[in-house]
Amino acid sequence: MSGVWMFKENGVIHLVENPAAESANGRQSNNARRKVLVHTPTDEVVTSYASLEGKLAGLGWERYYDDPQLLQFHKQSSVHLISLPKDFAKFNSVHMYDIVVKNRNEFRVKDM
């Protein structure tokens, strides 16, 4: 991941992946490129948690039901845990890259 660290007036910093896409009030403009998660073997864009869960299950990931606010997946053969927001609309590039790192050669992130 790359980007620019931006300082707000209150002293808080945050990473902006595409600084040109940010408007003056800190929100992304409509022309910002959206990132999508792609399942590499099928070249299919992941458009829902149902399709993602099926692909992760095929790779040995099991669903955890400990936290009602999150969708969590664990692989018994590793110490990794994938935690995603319950609402797919809040699924962002940070979550996508987490999946990519923990499933090399199976997923990639691309700009739409």
N, C-alpha and C positions, 0 to 999 in steps of 0.2 A: 504494500500500500504506500502511496505517496500523497503528498498534499502540502498544505501550508498551515502552520500554527498561527491562529489569529487571537489577538488579545481583545477582550471586551472591556468596556469602561469600568466594570466592577472588579477587574483584575483577574477574571476567570479566562483561561485559555481553552481553545478547542481546535481540533484538526479539521480543516476544510479540504476535502478531496479535490474539489474543482472551484477555486476561489473566484473565477470569472462568472460562475453561475450564481453566486450569492448576491443578493440585493442589499441595500443599505440597512434593512431591518434584520438581517441575519437569516432570512429564509431563502430557499432556492427558488430561482425563477423557473418559469415554465419551459424554457429552452434547455434546461440542464439535462445532460445525458443520464439515463437511468441504467443501472447495472442489473444484470440478470444472472441467475445461476443456471448453468448448462450441464446436463448429464452427458459427459464426453462420449461414452460408447454408443449412445443413441442419437446424439446431437439434439436432444430435446430440452427446451427451456422449462425449468421447474416453475409452474404457475400456481401450485397449491401445496399445502402441507400433506395432503393425501398422496399426491404423486411423489413428493420427497420421501415420505415415510416408507413407501413401497420400495423405492430405490435403496434407501438406507438399510431396510430389512434384508434385502438381497445381498448386502455387503456384511451382514452379521450384526448390525446395530439393533438393540432392543429398546423398547420404549420404557422410560421411567415415569411413574405416576406420583412422585413425592410432592411436587410443587404444583398447585392448581393454576398458578399464574404463568407457568412455562411449559413448553414441550421439551422434554429432555430425552436424549438417547445415549445409551452406553453400550460399549462393545466389551464382551467378557474377556477377550484376549488382550485388552489394553487398559490403561488407566484413564483414557480420554472420555470426556463427557461433552456432548453437544447440547447447549441450552439455547432455546429459541423463544421469542415472545409468542404468547398464545394467539395473538392477532397477526395474520399473515401480512396485513398492510404495514406492520412495523418491522417486518423482515427486511434487513438492510445489508449493505455490502460487508459490514463487520461480521455478521452472521454467515454470510456467503463464504467469505475467506476462511472462517473457522472450519466450515465443512470441507473446503478445498484442501486445507492443510492436513486435516485428519483423514482424508480419503484421496491421497495423491493418485493422479491418472484417472480418476473417476468423475471429477467435477472440475469446472472452470468458471470464472466470472468474466463476463463480457459486457461491453457497453451496447446499449440499444439505441 
